[in-house]
Amino acid sequence: MALPLSLLTVLVVFTYGPVPSLGCDLPPNHMVASKKTFVLLAQMRGLSPSFCLDDRKDFRFPQEVVDGSPQNKAQAISVLQEILQQISNLFHTEGASAAWNMTLLNQLHNGLHRQIEDLENCLLQAMGEEESVLAVEGPPLAVKRYFYGLHLYLKEKKYNDCAWEVVRGEIRRIFSLSADLQEKLRRDGDLGSS
């Protein structure tokens, strides 16, 4: 299956984006782990999306958390970290191990865990610089509400294969948006290297 141009662009951003794009010292393998996570999400596809058309749903991702310019570096890092944490939580829920190949699922968990730790270190550096806990609470809370909706959807659908496939597709889209946010912030200089 050919990837759309926007997806290819995201892959290029993940692959070749500068490692210190968040104004902190990310390990050299951070961008590699991001790319691998994106690829793993594609490899996990179990059903054709066309088979699950009746199960599609607009989950209404809070686009403003990735579209607008964050008020500060800590807020942007917090949003990125929360997205990854919520993705990890989602793939630890009931039925995840039955729905997915365990090898791929374990690789996904490990990759997300490394990326979350990297961003946590960046957040601590940014918080030390900005000392504004309140500035990072709003957008991550919107991300939590969005992912709560995904959890409810899976529960409502009794964690069936089509529900998981719809959610996996949605997660790939959200993962792409988080890459776009990171690239936008790097490009705008808001999170340039320190």
N, C-alpha and C positions, 0 to 999 in steps of 0.2 A: 504494500500500500504506500503510495507517495505521500510524503508529509507536506502539509500546506506551508507556504512561504513563511508565515508568521511563526510556525513551530520550528522551522529550520533556523530562523533568526534567533529564536530563544536558545536553541542548541549552540549556535555560534557564540552568543553572549556567555552561556555557561562555560563553554570550552575555552574561549580566548579572553574573557573579561579579566581585568587586572585583579590580582589576588588581594592587594590592600585597598579594595574599593570601599570599605566601610570605615576608613579612618582608624583602623586598628591593625594589628599584626595577625592576619589570618594565616593559618598554616598553608603551605603551598598546595596541599592536596584538597583544600576546601572546595575549589571550583571543580576539581575532578569528581569529588563526592557528589556535588550538585548535579553534574551532568549524568553521573551513573544513576542517581535517584530518578531523574527524568526518564532515562532509558528503561530502568527497572519497571517503572509505572506502565510503560508501553508494553514491555514483555509480559506483564501480568495479565494482559487482556485474555479473558477466558471465553467470552461470547462475542459475536459480532454485534456492534452497537445497533445495527439495523434489526436484530432479533428482539431488542428491548425497547423499541420505539414507544410502546404504550406505557412504559415505566418512566419515561423522561419527565423531568420536573425542573422548573426554574427555581433554583435555591436562593437566588437573590444575594449573591456575594456583595458585601459592602464595598463597592468599587472605589469609593472615596478614600479608603485606607491605602490604596496603591496608586490612585490617579493623582491626587493632590500632592503638593509638596509638604512633607512632614514639617512640623514646626521646629524640630531639632533632630540631631543625629540619634539621640537615644530613642526617640519615638520611632524612627524608621527601623532601627535595629530591633526594637521591641516588636514591631509588627512582623518583620521577617521571622524572628524567632518564634513568635506565637503561631504563625502559619505552619511552620515546621513541626512544632510541638503538637498542634492539633491534628496534623496529618498522622503523626506517629500514634497519638491516642486513638484515632479512628481505626487504624489497622491493628490495634490491640483489642478491639471490641469483640463481643460475642460473635462467633461464626467466622471470624476472619481466617482462622487457621483451616477451617473446612472449605472456605471459598477459594483460597489461593494456594499456589505451589509453595510449600514450606521453605524451600531453599531461597526462592525469590523474596518471600516475605521476610525471612531472617536477614537477607542482604539489605532489604529496604529499611528494616528497623535499625540495623547497624549504621547505615549511611546517614539516616536522619539523626540518630543519636550523636554522631560525630559533628554534623553540621550545627545542631542545637548547641552543643558545647562550645563550638567556635564562636557562635553568635553571642552566647552568654558571656564569654570573656570580653567580646567587643562591647556588650552592653555595660558591663562593669566599668570598662575604661571610659565609655561615654558618660555614664552616670557620675563618675568621678569628676569629669570635666564640667558637666552641666548641673549636677546636683538638683535634679527636678523629677522626683518620682511621679508627681501628678501629671507631668507632660506625657508620660508613656502609658497611662491607664486607659484613656478613651478608645483609641483605635484597636488595641489588643482585645478590649472587651467586645467590640463589634465583631471581631474575628471569632471569638469564643461563641457568641450567639449564633453566628453563621454555622459553625461546625456542630453546634448543638442541634440545629435543624437537620444536618446530615445524619446525626445519630438517630434522631426521631424517625426520619424517613426509613432508615435501615430496619429499625425496630417495627415500624408499621408494616413493612413489607416482609417481616419475619426473616430478615437477613438472606433472602433468596438470591440466586445467582444474578438475575437481571438487576436487582437493586444494587448489589455490589458492583456490577459492571457500570451502571449509571454513576455511582459514586466515584469509582476509579477514574472515569472520564472527567468528572467534575474536578477531582483532585489534580489531575494533569493540567487542567486549565488554570487552576488556582496556583499551582506550582510555577507555571509559566508567568503568571502575573507577578509573583514574588520575584522572579528573575528580572522582569521588566522594571520593577520598583528599584531593585538594586542597581541596575544599569542606569536608570534615569537619575538616581541620586549621585552616582559616580560621575555621570556626564555633566550634571548641573553643578558639580563641585561641592554639594552639600555634605557628601561623605567621601570626599577625596582623601588621598593618603595623607597621613599626618607627618 
